[in-house]
C-alpha cells in the first residue's frame, strides 16, 4: 500500500471499526459544519462524499490549520 493510500485511509476513517456517528444529524451544525468531539479525525468527508472534505471543528488542530491557511493567504498582500 502506498503512502498516499495510507493517508487517504487514515483521513477517511477506513482504518477504524467505529463509525463516530458521521451520519448523525446532531453532529452537523446547519448541515454543513461537522462538530464531533469523539471523532479523532480533523479532516472528514462531507455528508455527500462527492462534495469533498470538511474540517471537524471540535478538533483543536482544525483551528491551527485554518489560521495557517489564512496567514499564508494574507502574507503576499501584507508585504507587497
PyMOL Python script that loads the backbone (N, CA, C, O; Angstrom):
from pymol import cmd

cmd.read_pdbstr("""\
ATOM      1  N   UNK A   1       0.851  -1.177   0.000  1.00  0.00           N
ATOM      2  CA  UNK A   1       0.000   0.000   0.000  1.00  0.00           C
ATOM      3  C   UNK A   1       0.894   1.237   0.000  1.00  0.00           C
ATOM      4  O   UNK A   1       1.833   1.329   0.790  1.00  0.00           O
ATOM      5  N   UNK A   2       0.604   2.171  -0.876  1.00  0.00           N
ATOM      6  CA  UNK A   2       1.438   3.361  -0.983  1.00  0.00           C
ATOM      7  C   UNK A   2       1.165   4.314   0.186  1.00  0.00           C
ATOM      8  O   UNK A   2       0.171   4.198   0.902  1.00  0.00           O
ATOM      9  N   UNK A   3       2.075   5.239   0.338  1.00  0.00           N
ATOM     10  CA  UNK A   3       1.983   6.217   1.416  1.00  0.00           C
ATOM     11  C   UNK A   3       0.729   7.068   1.270  1.00  0.00           C
ATOM     12  O   UNK A   3       0.044   7.334   2.257  1.00  0.00           O
ATOM     13  N   UNK A   4       0.423   7.496   0.051  1.00  0.00           N
ATOM     14  CA  UNK A   4      -0.762   8.332  -0.167  1.00  0.00           C
ATOM     15  C   UNK A   4      -2.045   7.571   0.121  1.00  0.00           C
ATOM     16  O   UNK A   4      -3.005   8.151   0.629  1.00  0.00           O
ATOM     17  N   UNK A   5      -2.076   6.299  -0.190  1.00  0.00           N
ATOM     18  CA  UNK A   5      -3.256   5.498   0.132  1.00  0.00           C
ATOM     19  C   UNK A   5      -3.435   5.351   1.634  1.00  0.00           C
ATOM     20  O   UNK A   5      -4.564   5.335   2.124  1.00  0.00           O
ATOM     21  N   UNK A   6      -2.337   5.242   2.369  1.00  0.00           N
ATOM     22  CA  UNK A   6      -2.425   5.161   3.834  1.00  0.00           C
ATOM     23  C   UNK A   6      -2.975   6.450   4.412  1.00  0.00           C
ATOM     24  O   UNK A   6      -3.795   6.423   5.330  1.00  0.00           O
ATOM     25  N   UNK A   7      -2.525   7.585   3.878  1.00  0.00           N
ATOM     26  CA  UNK A   7      -3.024   8.879   4.351  1.00  0.00           C
ATOM     27  C   UNK A   7      -4.515   8.995   4.060  1.00  0.00           C
ATOM     28  O   UNK A   7      -5.287   9.412   4.923  1.00  0.00           O
ATOM     29  N   UNK A   8      -4.923   8.627   2.846  1.00  0.00           N
ATOM     30  CA  UNK A   8      -6.332   8.682   2.477  1.00  0.00           C
ATOM     31  C   UNK A   8      -7.164   7.763   3.376  1.00  0.00           C
ATOM     32  O   UNK A   8      -8.266   8.128   3.785  1.00  0.00           O
ATOM     33  N   UNK A   9      -6.650   6.603   3.676  1.00  0.00           N
ATOM     34  CA  UNK A   9      -7.352   5.656   4.533  1.00  0.00           C
ATOM     35  C   UNK A   9      -7.496   6.226   5.939  1.00  0.00           C
ATOM     36  O   UNK A   9      -8.557   6.091   6.548  1.00  0.00           O
ATOM     37  N   UNK A  10      -6.450   6.860   6.466  1.00  0.00           N
ATOM     38  CA  UNK A  10      -6.499   7.455   7.800  1.00  0.00           C
ATOM     39  C   UNK A  10      -7.523   8.583   7.850  1.00  0.00           C
ATOM     40  O   UNK A  10      -8.349   8.647   8.761  1.00  0.00           O
ATOM     41  N   UNK A  11      -7.460   9.476   6.856  1.00  0.00           N
ATOM     42  CA  UNK A  11      -8.345  10.628   6.864  1.00  0.00           C
ATOM     43  C   UNK A  11      -9.805  10.236   6.690  1.00  0.00           C
ATOM     44  O   UNK A  11     -10.693  10.881   7.248  1.00  0.00           O
ATOM     45  N   UNK A  12     -10.053   9.201   5.933  1.00  0.00           N
ATOM     46  CA  UNK A  12     -11.434   8.785   5.701  1.00  0.00           C
ATOM     47  C   UNK A  12     -11.972   7.935   6.839  1.00  0.00           C
ATOM     48  O   UNK A  12     -13.180   7.710   6.917  1.00  0.00           O
ATOM     49  N   UNK A  13     -11.115   7.463   7.713  1.00  0.00           N
ATOM     50  CA  UNK A  13     -11.552   6.657   8.840  1.00  0.00           C
ATOM     51  C   UNK A  13     -11.767   5.202   8.489  1.00  0.00           C
ATOM     52  O   UNK A  13     -12.389   4.473   9.262  1.00  0.00           O
ATOM     53  N   UNK A  14     -11.273   4.761   7.353  1.00  0.00           N
ATOM     54  CA  UNK A  14     -11.462   3.376   6.949  1.00  0.00           C
ATOM     55  C   UNK A  14     -10.630   2.411   7.779  1.00  0.00           C
ATOM     56  O   UNK A  14     -10.882   1.206   7.766  1.00  0.00           O
ATOM     57  N   UNK A  15      -9.644   2.927   8.499  1.00  0.00           N
ATOM     58  CA  UNK A  15      -8.783   2.053   9.280  1.00  0.00           C
ATOM     59  C   UNK A  15      -9.323   1.794  10.682  1.00  0.00           C
ATOM     60  O   UNK A  15      -8.635   1.189  11.504  1.00  0.00           O
ATOM     61  N   UNK A  16     -10.519   2.232  10.961  1.00  0.00           N
ATOM     62  CA  UNK A  16     -11.087   2.022  12.290  1.00  0.00           C
ATOM     63  C   UNK A  16     -12.403   1.283  12.160  1.00  0.00           C
ATOM     64  O   UNK A  16     -13.028   1.294  11.100  1.00  0.00           O
ATOM     65  N   UNK A  17     -12.818   0.649  13.228  1.00  0.00           N
ATOM     66  CA  UNK A  17     -14.065  -0.090  13.213  1.00  0.00           C
ATOM     67  C   UNK A  17     -15.234   0.746  13.739  1.00  0.00           C
ATOM     68  O   UNK A  17     -16.391   0.377  13.538  1.00  0.00           O
ATOM     69  N   UNK A  18     -14.953   1.848  14.400  1.00  0.00           N
ATOM     70  CA  UNK A  18     -16.008   2.703  14.932  1.00  0.00           C
ATOM     71  C   UNK A  18     -16.548   3.601  13.837  1.00  0.00           C
ATOM     72  O   UNK A  18     -15.842   3.909  12.876  1.00  0.00           O
ATOM     73  N   UNK A  19     -17.773   4.014  13.975  1.00  0.00           N
ATOM     74  CA  UNK A  19     -18.374   4.908  12.999  1.00  0.00           C
ATOM     75  C   UNK A  19     -18.438   6.340  13.527  1.00  0.00           C
ATOM     76  O   UNK A  19     -18.794   7.179  12.699  1.00  0.00           O
ATOM     77  N   UNK A  20     -18.185   6.724  14.637  1.00  0.00           N
ATOM     78  CA  UNK A  20     -18.166   8.105  15.133  1.00  0.00           C
ATOM     79  C   UNK A  20     -19.416   8.901  14.775  1.00  0.00           C
ATOM     80  O   UNK A  20     -19.427  10.127  14.885  1.00  0.00           O
ATOM     81  N   UNK A  21     -20.452   8.216  14.353  1.00  0.00           N
ATOM     82  CA  UNK A  21     -21.730   8.857  14.069  1.00  0.00           C
ATOM     83  C   UNK A  21     -21.617   9.963  13.036  1.00  0.00           C
ATOM     84  O   UNK A  21     -22.202  11.034  13.201  1.00  0.00           O
ATOM     85  N   UNK A  22     -20.875   9.713  11.983  1.00  0.00           N
ATOM     86  CA  UNK A  22     -20.683  10.703  10.923  1.00  0.00           C
ATOM     87  C   UNK A  22     -22.005  11.079  10.274  1.00  0.00           C
ATOM     88  O   UNK A  22     -22.197  12.233   9.891  1.00  0.00           O
ATOM     89  N   UNK A  23     -22.909  10.133  10.147  1.00  0.00           N
ATOM     90  CA  UNK A  23     -24.198  10.391   9.502  1.00  0.00           C
ATOM     91  C   UNK A  23     -25.245  10.954  10.459  1.00  0.00           C
ATOM     92  O   UNK A  23     -26.343  11.309  10.029  1.00  0.00           O
ATOM     93  N   UNK A  24     -24.927  11.041  11.729  1.00  0.00           N
ATOM     94  CA  UNK A  24     -25.868  11.560  12.716  1.00  0.00           C
ATOM     95  C   UNK A  24     -26.068  13.058  12.498  1.00  0.00           C
ATOM     96  O   UNK A  24     -25.095  13.811  12.555  1.00  0.00           O
ATOM     97  N   UNK A  25     -27.296  13.515  12.251  1.00  0.00           N
ATOM     98  CA  UNK A  25     -27.534  14.942  12.002  1.00  0.00           C
ATOM     99  C   UNK A  25     -27.158  15.840  13.172  1.00  0.00           C
ATOM    100  O   UNK A  25     -26.919  17.032  12.978  1.00  0.00           O
ATOM    101  N   UNK A  26     -27.103  15.291  14.382  1.00  0.00           N
ATOM    102  CA  UNK A  26     -26.737  16.105  15.543  1.00  0.00           C
ATOM    103  C   UNK A  26     -25.269  16.527  15.504  1.00  0.00           C
ATOM    104  O   UNK A  26     -24.891  17.479  16.186  1.00  0.00           O
ATOM    105  N   UNK A  27     -24.442  15.846  14.727  1.00  0.00           N
ATOM    106  CA  UNK A  27     -23.023  16.201  14.609  1.00  0.00           C
ATOM    107  C   UNK A  27     -22.766  17.213  13.503  1.00  0.00           C
ATOM    108  O   UNK A  27     -21.618  17.591  13.273  1.00  0.00           O
ATOM    109  N   UNK A  28     -23.802  17.655  12.821  1.00  0.00           N
ATOM    110  CA  UNK A  28     -23.668  18.621  11.734  1.00  0.00           C
ATOM    111  C   UNK A  28     -24.447  19.880  12.099  1.00  0.00           C
ATOM    112  O   UNK A  28     -25.664  19.834  12.277  1.00  0.00           O
ATOM    113  N   UNK A  29     -23.740  21.011  12.211  1.00  0.00           N
ATOM    114  CA  UNK A  29     -24.373  22.288  12.507  1.00  0.00           C
ATOM    115  C   UNK A  29     -24.825  22.886  11.183  1.00  0.00           C
ATOM    116  O   UNK A  29     -24.016  23.041  10.268  1.00  0.00           O
ATOM    117  N   UNK A  30     -26.089  23.221  11.070  1.00  0.00           N
ATOM    118  CA  UNK A  30     -26.714  23.745   9.849  1.00  0.00           C
ATOM    119  C   UNK A  30     -26.505  22.818   8.655  1.00  0.00           C
ATOM    120  O   UNK A  30     -26.653  23.246   7.510  1.00  0.00           O
ATOM    121  N   UNK A  31     -26.167  21.572   8.904  1.00  0.00           N
ATOM    122  CA  UNK A  31     -25.993  20.597   7.842  1.00  0.00           C
ATOM    123  C   UNK A  31     -24.676  20.669   7.103  1.00  0.00           C
ATOM    124  O   UNK A  31     -24.434  19.852   6.214  1.00  0.00           O
ATOM    125  N   UNK A  32     -23.802  21.632   7.442  1.00  0.00           N
ATOM    126  CA  UNK A  32     -22.543  21.782   6.710  1.00  0.00           C
ATOM    127  C   UNK A  32     -21.301  21.820   7.589  1.00  0.00           C
ATOM    128  O   UNK A  32     -20.204  21.559   7.095  1.00  0.00           O
ATOM    129  N   UNK A  33     -21.434  22.133   8.858  1.00  0.00           N
ATOM    130  CA  UNK A  33     -20.281  22.235   9.761  1.00  0.00           C
ATOM    131  C   UNK A  33     -20.258  20.987  10.644  1.00  0.00           C
ATOM    132  O   UNK A  33     -21.180  20.751  11.425  1.00  0.00           O
ATOM    133  N   UNK A  34     -19.199  20.194  10.511  1.00  0.00           N
ATOM    134  CA  UNK A  34     -19.079  18.948  11.279  1.00  0.00           C
ATOM    135  C   UNK A  34     -18.448  19.250  12.628  1.00  0.00           C
ATOM    136  O   UNK A  34     -17.386  19.868  12.687  1.00  0.00           O
ATOM    137  N   UNK A  35     -19.087  18.823  13.713  1.00  0.00           N
ATOM    138  CA  UNK A  35     -18.616  19.067  15.074  1.00  0.00           C
ATOM    139  C   UNK A  35     -18.870  17.818  15.898  1.00  0.00           C
ATOM    140  O   UNK A  35     -19.996  17.574  16.333  1.00  0.00           O
ATOM    141  N   UNK A  36     -17.811  17.012  16.117  1.00  0.00           N
ATOM    142  CA  UNK A  36     -17.944  15.773  16.871  1.00  0.00           C
ATOM    143  C   UNK A  36     -16.691  15.590  17.728  1.00  0.00           C
ATOM    144  O   UNK A  36     -15.619  15.288  17.204  1.00  0.00           O
ATOM    145  N   UNK A  37     -16.821  15.770  19.027  1.00  0.00           N
ATOM    146  CA  UNK A  37     -15.685  15.664  19.945  1.00  0.00           C
ATOM    147  C   UNK A  37     -15.131  14.250  20.047  1.00  0.00           C
ATOM    148  O   UNK A  37     -13.957  14.075  20.374  1.00  0.00           O
ATOM    149  N   UNK A  38     -15.945  13.244  19.776  1.00  0.00           N
ATOM    150  CA  UNK A  38     -15.479  11.858  19.884  1.00  0.00           C
ATOM    151  C   UNK A  38     -14.708  11.390  18.650  1.00  0.00           C
ATOM    152  O   UNK A  38     -14.066  10.341  18.687  1.00  0.00           O
ATOM    153  N   UNK A  39     -14.763  12.143  17.580  1.00  0.00           N
ATOM    154  CA  UNK A  39     -14.077  11.782  16.342  1.00  0.00           C
ATOM    155  C   UNK A  39     -12.667  12.371  16.381  1.00  0.00           C
ATOM    156  O   UNK A  39     -12.512  13.586  16.502  1.00  0.00           O
ATOM    157  N   UNK A  40     -11.638  11.525  16.280  1.00  0.00           N
ATOM    158  CA  UNK A  40     -10.257  11.997  16.386  1.00  0.00           C
ATOM    159  C   UNK A  40      -9.749  12.629  15.098  1.00  0.00           C
ATOM    160  O   UNK A  40      -8.708  13.285  15.110  1.00  0.00           O
ATOM    161  N   UNK A  41     -10.457  12.447  13.989  1.00  0.00           N
ATOM    162  CA  UNK A  41     -10.005  12.994  12.709  1.00  0.00           C
ATOM    163  C   UNK A  41     -10.299  14.487  12.652  1.00  0.00           C
ATOM    164  O   UNK A  41     -11.364  14.923  13.090  1.00  0.00           O
ATOM    165  N   UNK A  42      -9.372  15.274  12.120  1.00  0.00           N
ATOM    166  CA  UNK A  42      -9.652  16.690  11.966  1.00  0.00           C
ATOM    167  C   UNK A  42     -10.137  17.009  10.554  1.00  0.00           C
ATOM    168  O   UNK A  42     -10.630  18.108  10.301  1.00  0.00           O
ATOM    169  N   UNK A  43     -10.000  16.070   9.651  1.00  0.00           N
ATOM    170  CA  UNK A  43     -10.476  16.225   8.280  1.00  0.00           C
ATOM    171  C   UNK A  43     -11.352  15.027   7.950  1.00  0.00           C
ATOM    172  O   UNK A  43     -10.899  13.884   8.018  1.00  0.00           O
ATOM    173  N   UNK A  44     -12.609  15.286   7.591  1.00  0.00           N
ATOM    174  CA  UNK A  44     -13.564  14.206   7.329  1.00  0.00           C
ATOM    175  C   UNK A  44     -14.281  14.465   6.008  1.00  0.00           C
ATOM    176  O   UNK A  44     -14.338  15.596   5.524  1.00  0.00           O
ATOM    177  N   UNK A  45     -14.826  13.394   5.437  1.00  0.00           N
ATOM    178  CA  UNK A  45     -15.611  13.535   4.215  1.00  0.00           C
ATOM    179  C   UNK A  45     -16.918  14.252   4.544  1.00  0.00           C
ATOM    180  O   UNK A  45     -17.477  14.091   5.629  1.00  0.00           O
ATOM    181  N   UNK A  46     -17.389  15.039   3.593  1.00  0.00           N
ATOM    182  CA  UNK A  46     -18.665  15.712   3.787  1.00  0.00           C
ATOM    183  C   UNK A  46     -19.788  14.686   3.761  1.00  0.00           C
ATOM    184  O   UNK A  46     -19.568  13.516   3.451  1.00  0.00           O
ATOM    185  N   UNK A  47     -20.984  15.136   4.088  1.00  0.00           N
ATOM    186  CA  UNK A  47     -22.122  14.216   4.106  1.00  0.00           C
ATOM    187  C   UNK A  47     -22.323  13.590   2.743  1.00  0.00           C
ATOM    188  O   UNK A  47     -22.668  12.412   2.644  1.00  0.00           O
ATOM    189  N   UNK A  48     -22.116  14.351   1.708  1.00  0.00           N
ATOM    190  CA  UNK A  48     -22.123  13.834   0.349  1.00  0.00           C
ATOM    191  C   UNK A  48     -20.667  13.725  -0.071  1.00  0.00           C
ATOM    192  O   UNK A  48     -20.058  14.749  -0.384  1.00  0.00           O
ATOM    193  N   UNK A  49     -20.080  12.538  -0.093  1.00  0.00           N
ATOM    194  CA  UNK A  49     -18.642  12.393  -0.356  1.00  0.00           C
ATOM    195  C   UNK A  49     -18.192  12.965  -1.692  1.00  0.00           C
ATOM    196  O   UNK A  49     -17.007  13.245  -1.868  1.00  0.00           O
ATOM    197  N   UNK A  50     -19.098  13.143  -2.628  1.00  0.00           N
ATOM    198  CA  UNK A  50     -18.744  13.731  -3.918  1.00  0.00           C
ATOM    199  C   UNK A  50     -18.401  15.212  -3.793  1.00  0.00           C
ATOM    200  O   UNK A  50     -17.801  15.793  -4.698  1.00  0.00           O
ATOM    201  N   UNK A  51     -18.782  15.823  -2.671  1.00  0.00           N
ATOM    202  CA  UNK A  51     -18.538  17.248  -2.461  1.00  0.00           C
ATOM    203  C   UNK A  51     -17.186  17.534  -1.828  1.00  0.00           C
ATOM    204  O   UNK A  51     -16.815  18.699  -1.679  1.00  0.00           O
ATOM    205  N   UNK A  52     -16.443  16.507  -1.453  1.00  0.00           N
ATOM    206  CA  UNK A  52     -15.099  16.716  -0.930  1.00  0.00           C
ATOM    207  C   UNK A  52     -14.996  16.481   0.566  1.00  0.00           C
ATOM    208  O   UNK A  52     -15.628  15.584   1.124  1.00  0.00           O
ATOM    209  N   UNK A  53     -14.175  17.319   1.202  1.00  0.00           N
ATOM    210  CA  UNK A  53     -13.834  17.154   2.609  1.00  0.00           C
ATOM    211  C   UNK A  53     -14.184  18.404   3.398  1.00  0.00           C
ATOM    212  O   UNK A  53     -14.351  19.486   2.836  1.00  0.00           O
ATOM    213  N   UNK A  54     -14.292  18.239   4.701  1.00  0.00           N
ATOM    214  CA  UNK A  54     -14.512  19.364   5.593  1.00  0.00           C
ATOM    215  C   UNK A  54     -13.739  19.131   6.885  1.00  0.00           C
ATOM    216  O   UNK A  54     -13.258  18.025   7.133  1.00  0.00           O
ATOM    217  N   UNK A  55     -13.622  20.149   7.690  1.00  0.00           N
ATOM    218  CA  UNK A  55     -12.921  20.043   8.965  1.00  0.00           C
ATOM    219  C   UNK A  55     -13.875  19.608  10.063  1.00  0.00           C
ATOM    220  O   UNK A  55     -15.072  19.893  10.014  1.00  0.00           O
ATOM    221  N   UNK A  56     -13.325  18.907  11.063  1.00  0.00           N
ATOM    222  CA  UNK A  56     -14.054  18.603  12.286  1.00  0.00           C
ATOM    223  C   UNK A  56     -13.757  19.756  13.240  1.00  0.00           C
ATOM    224  O   UNK A  56     -12.672  19.821  13.816  1.00  0.00           O
ATOM    225  N   UNK A  57     -14.704  20.655  13.407  1.00  0.00           N
ATOM    226  CA  UNK A  57     -14.474  21.855  14.190  1.00  0.00           C
ATOM    227  C   UNK A  57     -14.412  21.599  15.687  1.00  0.00           C
ATOM    228  O   UNK A  57     -14.207  22.541  16.453  1.00  0.00           O
ATOM    229  N   UNK A  58     -14.577  20.376  16.124  1.00  0.00           N
ATOM    230  CA  UNK A  58     -14.392  20.021  17.531  1.00  0.00           C
ATOM    231  C   UNK A  58     -12.943  19.630  17.807  1.00  0.00           C
ATOM    232  O   UNK A  58     -12.551  19.488  18.965  1.00  0.00           O
ATOM    233  N   UNK A  59     -12.154  19.456  16.767  1.00  0.00           N
ATOM    234  CA  UNK A  59     -10.755  19.043  16.914  1.00  0.00           C
ATOM    235  C   UNK A  59      -9.874  20.292  16.997  1.00  0.00           C
ATOM    236  O   UNK A  59      -9.996  21.172  16.145  1.00  0.00           O
ATOM    237  N   UNK A  60      -8.986  20.397  18.001  1.00  0.00           N
ATOM    238  CA  UNK A  60      -8.172  21.607  18.176  1.00  0.00           C
ATOM    239  C   UNK A  60      -7.212  21.894  17.021  1.00  0.00           C
ATOM    240  O   UNK A  60      -6.894  23.056  16.769  1.00  0.00           O
ATOM    241  N   UNK A  61      -6.754  20.885  16.330  1.00  0.00           N
ATOM    242  CA  UNK A  61      -5.819  21.114  15.217  1.00  0.00           C
ATOM    243  C   UNK A  61      -6.496  21.847  14.074  1.00  0.00           C
ATOM    244  O   UNK A  61      -5.824  22.518  13.289  1.00  0.00           O
ATOM    245  N   UNK A  62      -7.800  21.734  13.966  1.00  0.00           N
ATOM    246  CA  UNK A  62      -8.537  22.408  12.902  1.00  0.00           C
ATOM    247  C   UNK A  62      -8.268  23.904  12.917  1.00  0.00           C
ATOM    248  O   UNK A  62      -8.035  24.504  11.868  1.00  0.00           O
ATOM    249  N   UNK A  63      -8.296  24.500  14.080  1.00  0.00           N
ATOM    250  CA  UNK A  63      -8.119  25.945  14.163  1.00  0.00           C
ATOM    251  C   UNK A  63      -6.679  26.347  13.856  1.00  0.00           C
ATOM    252  O   UNK A  63      -6.446  27.414  13.288  1.00  0.00           O
ATOM    253  N   UNK A  64      -5.728  25.524  14.215  1.00  0.00           N
ATOM    254  CA  UNK A  64      -4.331  25.797  13.862  1.00  0.00           C
ATOM    255  C   UNK A  64      -4.159  25.770  12.351  1.00  0.00           C
ATOM    256  O   UNK A  64      -3.507  26.645  11.781  1.00  0.00           O
ATOM    257  N   UNK A  65      -4.741  24.770  11.701  1.00  0.00           N
ATOM    258  CA  UNK A  65      -4.651  24.656  10.243  1.00  0.00           C
ATOM    259  C   UNK A  65      -5.333  25.841   9.572  1.00  0.00           C
ATOM    260  O   UNK A  65      -4.792  26.400   8.618  1.00  0.00           O
ATOM    261  N   UNK A  66      -6.506  26.235  10.050  1.00  0.00           N
ATOM    262  CA  UNK A  66      -7.211  27.372   9.460  1.00  0.00           C
ATOM    263  C   UNK A  66      -6.426  28.674   9.616  1.00  0.00           C
ATOM    264  O   UNK A  66      -6.384  29.483   8.689  1.00  0.00           O
ATOM    265  N   UNK A  67      -5.810  28.881  10.766  1.00  0.00           N
ATOM    266  CA  UNK A  67      -5.001  30.078  10.977  1.00  0.00           C
ATOM    267  C   UNK A  67      -3.798  30.080  10.042  1.00  0.00           C
ATOM    268  O   UNK A  67      -3.456  31.120   9.478  1.00  0.00           O
ATOM    269  N   UNK A  68      -3.156  28.937   9.871  1.00  0.00           N
ATOM    270  CA  UNK A  68      -2.026  28.846   8.940  1.00  0.00           C
ATOM    271  C   UNK A  68      -2.459  29.148   7.507  1.00  0.00           C
ATOM    272  O   UNK A  68      -1.748  29.846   6.784  1.00  0.00           O
ATOM    273  N   UNK A  69      -3.598  28.640   7.095  1.00  0.00           N
ATOM    274  CA  UNK A  69      -4.105  28.914   5.752  1.00  0.00           C
ATOM    275  C   UNK A  69      -4.368  30.406   5.577  1.00  0.00           C
ATOM    276  O   UNK A  69      -4.019  30.980   4.545  1.00  0.00           O
ATOM    277  N   UNK A  70      -4.974  31.029   6.563  1.00  0.00           N
ATOM    278  CA  UNK A  70      -5.242  32.462   6.479  1.00  0.00           C
ATOM    279  C   UNK A  70      -3.956  33.286   6.455  1.00  0.00           C
ATOM    280  O   UNK A  70      -3.861  34.270   5.721  1.00  0.00           O
ATOM    281  N   UNK A  71      -2.971  32.889   7.252  1.00  0.00           N
ATOM    282  CA  UNK A  71      -1.701  33.609   7.254  1.00  0.00           C
ATOM    283  C   UNK A  71      -0.976  33.482   5.909  1.00  0.00           C
ATOM    284  O   UNK A  71      -0.418  34.457   5.405  1.00  0.00           O
ATOM    285  N   UNK A  72      -0.989  32.306   5.346  1.00  0.00           N
ATOM    286  CA  UNK A  72      -0.350  32.101   4.044  1.00  0.00           C
ATOM    287  C   UNK A  72      -1.070  32.911   2.964  1.00  0.00           C
ATOM    288  O   UNK A  72      -0.429  33.465   2.071  1.00  0.00           O
ATOM    289  N   UNK A  73      -2.393  32.979   3.044  1.00  0.00           N
ATOM    290  CA  UNK A  73      -3.163  33.744   2.062  1.00  0.00           C
ATOM    291  C   UNK A  73      -2.951  35.241   2.238  1.00  0.00           C
ATOM    292  O   UNK A  73      -2.931  35.976   1.251  1.00  0.00           O
ATOM    293  N   UNK A  74      -2.793  35.712   3.482  1.00  0.00           N
ATOM    294  CA  UNK A  74      -2.640  37.134   3.741  1.00  0.00           C
ATOM    295  C   UNK A  74      -1.201  37.607   3.592  1.00  0.00           C
ATOM    296  O   UNK A  74      -0.970  38.801   3.407  1.00  0.00           O
ATOM    297  N   UNK A  75      -0.246  36.720   3.667  1.00  0.00           N
ATOM    298  CA  UNK A  75       1.170  37.103   3.628  1.00  0.00           C
ATOM    299  C   UNK A  75       1.543  37.904   2.385  1.00  0.00           C
ATOM    300  O   UNK A  75       2.185  38.944   2.532  1.00  0.00           O
ATOM    301  N   UNK A  76       1.184  37.492   1.179  1.00  0.00           N
ATOM    302  CA  UNK A  76       1.563  38.277  -0.001  1.00  0.00           C
ATOM    303  C   UNK A  76       0.945  39.670  -0.023  1.00  0.00           C
ATOM    304  O   UNK A  76       1.580  40.609  -0.504  1.00  0.00           O
ATOM    305  N   UNK A  77      -0.268  39.831   0.480  1.00  0.00           N
ATOM    306  CA  UNK A  77      -0.897  41.154   0.469  1.00  0.00           C
ATOM    307  C   UNK A  77      -0.297  42.088   1.518  1.00  0.00           C
ATOM    308  O   UNK A  77      -0.356  43.308   1.368  1.00  0.00           O
ATOM    309  N   UNK A  78       0.270  41.529   2.565  1.00  0.00           N
ATOM    310  CA  UNK A  78       0.880  42.345   3.611  1.00  0.00           C
ATOM    311  C   UNK A  78       2.215  42.907   3.141  1.00  0.00           C
ATOM    312  O   UNK A  78       2.532  44.063   3.424  1.00  0.00           O
ATOM    313  N   UNK A  79       2.995  42.111   2.432  1.00  0.00           N
ATOM    314  CA  UNK A  79       4.345  42.504   2.044  1.00  0.00           C
ATOM    315  C   UNK A  79       4.485  42.859   0.564  1.00  0.00           C
ATOM    316  O   UNK A  79       5.574  42.728   0.004  1.00  0.00           O
ATOM    317  N   UNK A  80       3.423  43.300  -0.068  1.00  0.00           N
ATOM    318  CA  UNK A  80       3.565  43.698  -1.473  1.00  0.00           C
ATOM    319  C   UNK A  80       3.433  45.198  -1.634  1.00  0.00           C
ATOM    320  O   UNK A  80       3.527  45.710  -2.749  1.00  0.00           O
TER     321      UNK A  80
END
""", "prot")
cmd.dss("prot")
cmd.show_as("cartoon", "prot")
cmd.util.cbc("prot")
cmd.orient("prot")
